[in-house]
Amino acid sequence: MNDTTKESPKTPLALTAADYVTDFWNDSCSVDELNYAIANGGVGATTNPSIVLNVLKKELPAWRPTLQSLIDGNPTWNEEKIAWKLIEEMGLKGAGLLMPIFEREKGMKGRISMQTNPANYRDSEALVEQAMHFHSLAPNVQVKIPVTAAGIVAFEEATYRGVTINATVCFTVPQAIAVAEAVERGLKRRAAEGKDCDIFPACTIMVGRLDDWTKVVAQRDGIALTPGYADWAGVASMKKAYGIYKERGYKTRLLAAAYRNHLHWSEFIGGDIILTIPYEWQVLFNNSSVEVKERMHTPVDPKIIAELYALVPDFRRAYDEDGMTVSEFDTFGATARTLRTFCDHYHELLGIVRDVMIPNPDKKK
């Protein structure tokens, strides 16, 4: 047989997708990056203010004609309206690329997540209103809402109205459980009215951001952790939440995000979850020698959990099922840091739009 006719060896991510129930998504709406992910078995994509900002920075020449057309065609719109319309256009481009998968998988896969305005994290009505708008744009749009106190209210209401949600700004077991319970309440209300309950919600746990926060707390409070132990905080919380989800049979599916190392992929292989992986990490994993094997059901070393649990109070809040009440979600350190980042990046995005709308006359063209 000629070498050119041999089947190319599968990359680690393609093996993960082909041999396990674990799905992976592209953590970006970049066209090139999404095409790479799909070629390697990816079945979805996600966006947030930081992702959209980074895509626009990298691909502004490609998106400038669309942006200029929106500006020229809507002379009364301010930069915020223009920015949101651009976000929609970017999301819908990704939705189109994923539509063949969506149709092939009968809606179970092939979705793109579009995130609601992070500035509305305290306003459940505004979150639901925007969720309904995004839901109307394309059948394979999944709507991201933050896991704040207002977000929990919005998850139930949006689910009741038939929106497929994806919880974001979530880092902990109690947050993940609150999301799943809110979705169940929304589904129960739909079922009581004889409405279709065939939707596929997800709850993201930003595992890397819990690791980040654990390290910040350790440095801030002078806690001497064993080197490397903080890198397991997010993995431990994800595996704890996964066990609870499976035991209780929640409709919602867990999703791992915010990659910092290969544990955030390799430790979840074999789980019935979604991994939303940035392009750079996909390339790294595909070129790695990390063995592709089932690890989701391998417990985190009890010594690691015991040390984190004993020394870091916020890890206890993240790991225990009753570690936080819903009213405490907004002020949890990882939540506050992420909301601030998302809001900052949203305003930076508005600045890029503003620079196109009102070019700086002091700069040479």
C-alpha positions as CSV (number, residue, x, y, z in Angstrom):
1,M,0.0,0.0,0.0
2,N,1.3,3.5,-0.9
3,D,2.1,5.6,2.2
4,T,-0.2,8.4,0.8
5,T,-3.2,6.1,1.2
6,K,-2.6,5.2,4.8
7,E,-4.9,6.7,7.3
8,S,-3.3,9.5,9.3
9,P,-2.7,8.8,13.0
10,K,-5.3,10.5,15.2
11,T,-4.2,13.3,17.4
12,P,-4.8,13.0,21.2
13,L,-7.9,15.2,21.0
14,A,-9.3,13.2,18.1
15,L,-8.7,10.1,20.1
16,T,-10.5,11.6,23.1
17,A,-13.5,12.5,20.9
18,A,-13.6,9.2,19.0
19,D,-13.0,6.7,21.9
20,Y,-14.9,8.3,24.8
21,V,-18.2,10.0,25.6
22,T,-16.1,13.1,26.4
23,D,-16.8,16.0,23.9
24,F,-14.5,18.9,23.3
25,W,-15.3,22.4,22.0
26,N,-13.2,25.2,20.6
27,D,-12.9,28.0,23.2
28,S,-13.2,30.7,20.6
29,C,-15.4,31.9,17.7
30,S,-12.3,32.4,15.5
31,V,-13.1,30.8,12.1
32,D,-9.6,29.4,11.6
33,E,-9.4,28.0,15.2
34,L,-12.9,26.5,15.0
35,N,-12.1,24.8,11.7
36,Y,-9.0,23.3,13.3
37,A,-11.1,22.0,16.3
38,I,-13.7,20.5,14.0
39,A,-11.1,18.7,12.0
40,N,-9.8,17.2,15.2
41,G,-13.3,16.1,16.5
42,G,-14.5,19.3,18.1
43,V,-18.3,19.5,18.3
44,G,-19.0,23.0,19.7
45,A,-17.6,26.4,20.5
46,T,-18.0,29.1,23.1
47,T,-17.5,32.8,23.5
48,N,-17.2,35.4,26.2
49,P,-16.1,39.1,26.3
50,S,-12.4,38.1,26.7
51,I,-12.6,35.6,23.8
52,V,-14.4,38.0,21.5
53,L,-11.9,40.8,22.3
54,N,-9.0,38.5,21.6
55,V,-10.5,37.3,18.3
56,L,-11.2,40.9,17.2
57,K,-7.6,41.9,18.1
58,K,-6.2,39.1,16.0
59,E,-8.7,39.3,13.2
60,L,-9.6,42.9,13.0
61,P,-8.7,43.3,9.3
62,A,-11.1,40.4,8.5
63,W,-13.9,41.8,10.6
64,R,-13.4,45.5,9.8
65,P,-15.6,45.5,6.7
66,T,-18.5,44.0,8.8
67,L,-17.9,46.5,11.5
68,Q,-17.7,49.4,9.1
69,S,-20.9,48.2,7.4
70,L,-22.7,48.1,10.7
71,I,-21.5,51.6,11.5
72,D,-22.5,53.0,8.1
73,G,-25.8,51.2,8.0
74,N,-26.9,52.3,11.5
75,P,-26.1,56.0,11.8
76,T,-28.0,56.5,15.1
77,W,-26.5,53.5,16.9
78,N,-24.0,54.0,19.7
79,E,-20.9,51.9,20.1
80,E,-22.6,49.5,22.5
81,K,-25.3,48.6,20.0
82,I,-22.7,48.2,17.2
83,A,-20.5,46.0,19.5
84,W,-23.4,43.7,20.3
85,K,-24.4,43.4,16.7
86,L,-20.8,42.5,15.9
87,I,-20.7,39.9,18.7
88,E,-23.8,38.4,17.2
89,E,-22.3,38.3,13.7
90,M,-19.2,36.6,15.0
91,G,-21.3,34.1,17.0
92,L,-23.5,33.4,14.0
93,K,-20.5,32.7,11.8
94,G,-19.4,30.0,14.2
95,A,-23.0,28.7,14.4
96,G,-23.0,28.2,10.7
97,L,-19.8,26.2,10.8
98,L,-21.2,24.0,13.5
99,M,-24.7,23.6,11.9
100,P,-23.8,20.3,10.0
101,I,-22.8,18.7,13.4
102,F,-25.9,20.1,15.0
103,E,-28.1,18.5,12.3
104,R,-26.2,15.3,12.3
105,E,-26.4,14.9,16.1
106,K,-30.1,16.0,16.3
107,G,-29.3,19.0,18.5
108,M,-27.2,17.2,21.1
109,K,-24.0,18.7,19.7
110,G,-22.9,21.4,17.3
111,R,-23.8,24.4,19.5
112,I,-22.0,27.7,20.0
113,S,-22.4,29.6,23.3
114,M,-23.0,33.3,23.3
115,Q,-22.6,35.2,26.5
116,T,-25.0,37.7,28.0
117,N,-23.7,41.2,29.0
118,P,-21.5,40.7,32.1
119,A,-22.6,44.1,33.4
120,N,-26.0,42.6,34.0
121,Y,-24.9,40.0,36.5
122,R,-27.2,41.4,39.1
123,D,-30.3,41.8,36.9
124,S,-32.1,38.5,36.2
125,E,-34.7,40.2,34.0
126,A,-32.0,41.7,31.7
127,L,-30.2,38.4,31.6
128,V,-33.4,36.5,30.6
129,E,-34.3,39.2,28.0
130,Q,-30.9,38.9,26.3
131,A,-31.0,35.1,26.6
132,M,-34.3,35.1,24.7
133,H,-32.8,37.3,22.0
134,F,-29.8,35.1,21.5
135,H,-32.0,32.0,21.5
136,S,-33.9,33.5,18.6
137,L,-30.8,34.0,16.4
138,A,-30.1,30.4,15.4
139,P,-31.3,27.0,16.5
140,N,-27.8,26.0,17.7
141,V,-27.1,29.0,19.9
142,Q,-26.6,28.2,23.6
143,V,-26.7,31.1,26.0
144,K,-24.2,31.8,28.7
145,I,-25.4,33.4,31.9
146,P,-23.2,33.9,35.0
147,V,-23.7,31.9,38.2
148,T,-24.6,34.8,40.4
149,A,-27.6,35.1,42.7
150,A,-29.5,36.8,39.8
151,G,-28.1,34.2,37.4
152,I,-29.7,31.3,39.3
153,V,-33.1,33.0,38.9
154,A,-32.4,33.6,35.2
155,F,-31.4,29.9,34.6
156,E,-34.8,28.7,35.8
157,E,-36.8,31.2,33.8
158,A,-34.7,30.9,30.6
159,T,-35.0,27.1,30.8
160,Y,-38.7,27.4,31.3
161,R,-38.9,29.5,28.2
162,G,-37.0,26.9,26.2
163,V,-33.5,28.4,26.1
164,T,-30.6,26.0,26.1
165,I,-28.3,27.6,28.7
166,N,-24.6,27.3,29.5
167,A,-23.7,28.5,33.0
168,T,-20.5,30.5,33.3
169,V,-18.5,32.3,35.9
170,C,-18.8,29.1,37.9
171,F,-16.0,27.5,39.9
172,T,-17.4,25.5,42.7
173,V,-19.5,22.5,43.7
174,P,-22.3,24.5,45.3
175,Q,-22.6,26.8,42.3
176,A,-22.8,23.8,39.9
177,I,-25.5,22.2,42.0
178,A,-27.5,25.4,42.2
179,V,-27.4,25.6,38.4
180,A,-28.6,22.1,37.9
181,E,-31.4,22.5,40.4
182,A,-32.5,25.7,38.7
183,V,-32.6,24.0,35.4
184,E,-34.6,21.1,36.9
185,R,-37.2,23.6,38.2
186,G,-37.5,25.2,34.8
187,L,-37.9,21.9,33.1
188,K,-40.5,20.8,35.6
189,R,-42.5,24.0,34.9
190,R,-42.3,23.2,31.1
191,A,-43.3,19.6,31.6
192,A,-46.3,20.7,33.7
193,E,-47.5,22.7,30.7
194,G,-46.9,19.9,28.2
195,K,-44.0,21.7,26.6
196,D,-41.0,20.1,24.9
197,C,-38.1,19.4,27.4
198,D,-35.7,18.1,24.8
199,I,-32.9,20.7,25.5
200,F,-29.3,20.2,26.4
201,P,-28.1,22.6,29.1
202,A,-24.5,22.8,30.3
203,C,-22.8,24.1,33.4
204,T,-19.2,25.3,33.1
205,I,-16.7,25.0,35.9
206,M,-13.8,27.3,35.2
207,V,-11.3,24.9,36.7
208,G,-8.2,26.9,36.0
209,R,-9.7,30.0,37.6
210,L,-10.3,28.1,40.8
211,D,-6.6,27.1,40.7
212,D,-5.7,30.7,40.1
213,W,-7.8,31.9,43.1
214,T,-6.3,29.2,45.3
215,K,-2.8,30.4,44.5
216,V,-3.9,34.1,45.1
217,V,-5.3,33.2,48.5
218,A,-2.2,31.2,49.4
219,Q,0.1,34.1,48.5
220,R,-2.2,36.8,50.1
221,D,-2.6,34.9,53.4
222,G,0.9,33.5,53.7
223,I,-0.2,29.8,53.2
224,A,2.7,27.4,52.4
225,L,1.1,24.9,50.1
226,T,3.0,21.9,48.7
227,P,4.2,22.8,45.2
228,G,1.8,21.7,42.6
229,Y,-1.1,21.1,44.9
230,A,-3.0,24.2,44.0
231,D,-3.1,22.9,40.4
232,W,-5.5,20.2,41.5
233,A,-8.2,22.5,43.1
234,G,-10.3,22.8,40.0
235,V,-9.9,19.1,39.0
236,A,-11.0,18.1,42.5
237,S,-14.1,20.3,42.5
238,M,-15.0,19.1,38.9
239,K,-14.8,15.5,39.9
240,K,-16.8,16.0,43.1
241,A,-19.5,17.8,41.1
242,Y,-19.5,15.2,38.4
243,G,-20.1,12.4,40.9
244,I,-23.1,14.4,42.4
245,Y,-24.5,15.1,38.9
246,K,-24.4,11.4,38.0
247,E,-25.9,10.3,41.3
248,R,-28.8,12.7,41.0
249,G,-29.4,12.3,37.2
250,Y,-29.4,16.0,36.4
251,K,-30.3,17.0,32.9
252,T,-27.4,19.5,32.9
253,R,-24.0,18.4,31.6
254,L,-20.8,19.7,33.1
255,L,-18.2,21.5,31.1
256,A,-14.6,22.2,32.0
257,A,-13.0,25.6,31.0
258,A,-10.1,28.0,31.7
259,Y,-7.2,25.8,30.9
260,R,-3.9,26.2,32.7
261,N,-2.2,22.8,32.3
262,H,-2.9,19.4,30.7
263,L,-4.7,18.1,33.8
264,H,-7.7,20.2,32.7
265,W,-7.9,17.8,29.7
266,S,-6.2,14.6,30.7
267,E,-7.9,14.2,34.1
268,F,-11.4,14.5,32.5
269,I,-11.0,12.0,29.7
270,G,-13.7,9.4,29.9
271,G,-16.2,11.6,31.6
272,D,-19.6,12.4,30.1
273,I,-18.6,16.1,30.0
274,I,-17.6,18.8,27.6
275,L,-14.1,20.3,27.5
276,T,-13.9,23.8,26.0
277,I,-10.3,24.1,25.0
278,P,-8.5,27.2,23.6
279,Y,-6.8,26.7,20.3
280,E,-3.3,27.1,21.7
281,W,-3.9,24.3,24.2
282,Q,-5.4,22.1,21.5
283,V,-2.2,22.4,19.5
284,L,-0.2,21.7,22.6
285,F,-2.2,18.6,23.6
286,N,-2.2,17.3,20.0
287,N,1.6,17.5,20.0
288,S,2.0,16.0,23.4
289,S,2.9,12.5,24.6
290,V,0.3,12.5,27.3
291,E,-1.5,9.1,27.1
292,V,-5.1,9.2,26.1
293,K,-6.9,7.1,28.7
294,E,-9.8,7.2,31.1
295,R,-9.0,9.2,34.2
296,M,-12.3,10.9,35.0
297,H,-13.1,8.2,37.6
298,T,-9.6,8.2,39.2
299,P,-9.9,10.1,42.4
300,V,-7.6,13.0,43.2
301,D,-4.9,12.0,45.7
302,P,-6.5,12.3,49.1
303,K,-3.4,14.0,50.5
304,I,-3.8,16.9,48.0
305,I,-7.5,17.4,48.9
306,A,-6.7,17.1,52.7
307,E,-4.0,19.8,52.5
308,L,-6.1,22.2,50.4
309,Y,-9.1,21.6,52.6
310,A,-7.2,22.2,55.8
311,L,-5.2,25.3,54.7
312,V,-7.4,27.1,52.3
313,P,-10.9,28.1,53.6
314,D,-12.1,29.1,50.1
315,F,-11.2,25.6,48.8
316,R,-13.6,24.2,51.5
317,R,-16.3,26.6,50.2
318,A,-15.6,25.5,46.7
319,Y,-15.5,21.7,47.4
320,D,-18.3,21.2,50.0
321,E,-21.8,20.8,48.6
322,D,-23.0,23.3,51.1
323,G,-19.9,25.4,51.1
324,M,-21.8,28.5,50.0
325,T,-25.3,29.8,49.8
326,V,-26.6,31.4,46.6
327,S,-26.4,34.8,48.2
328,E,-22.7,34.3,48.6
329,F,-21.9,33.5,45.0
330,D,-21.4,37.1,43.9
331,T,-18.7,37.8,46.4
332,F,-16.7,34.6,46.1
333,G,-13.1,35.6,45.2
334,A,-13.0,33.8,41.8
335,T,-16.4,35.1,40.9
336,A,-15.5,38.7,41.6
337,R,-12.2,38.5,39.8
338,T,-13.8,36.9,36.7
339,L,-16.7,39.4,36.6
340,R,-14.2,42.3,36.8
341,T,-12.1,40.8,34.0
342,F,-15.1,40.2,31.8
343,C,-16.4,43.7,32.4
344,D,-13.0,45.2,31.7
345,H,-12.6,43.3,28.5
346,Y,-16.2,44.3,27.5
347,H,-15.3,47.9,27.9
348,E,-12.0,47.4,26.0
349,L,-14.1,45.8,23.2
350,L,-16.3,48.9,23.1
351,G,-13.1,51.0,22.8
352,I,-12.1,49.1,19.6
353,V,-15.5,49.8,18.1
354,R,-15.2,53.4,19.2
355,D,-11.8,53.7,17.4
356,V,-13.4,52.6,14.2
357,M,-16.5,54.8,14.6
358,I,-14.4,57.9,15.6
359,P,-10.9,57.5,14.2
360,N,-8.2,59.3,16.3
361,P,-7.3,62.4,14.2
362,D,-3.9,62.6,16.0
363,K,-2.8,59.3,14.5
364,K,-1.3,59.1,11.1
365,K,-3.4,57.0,8.7
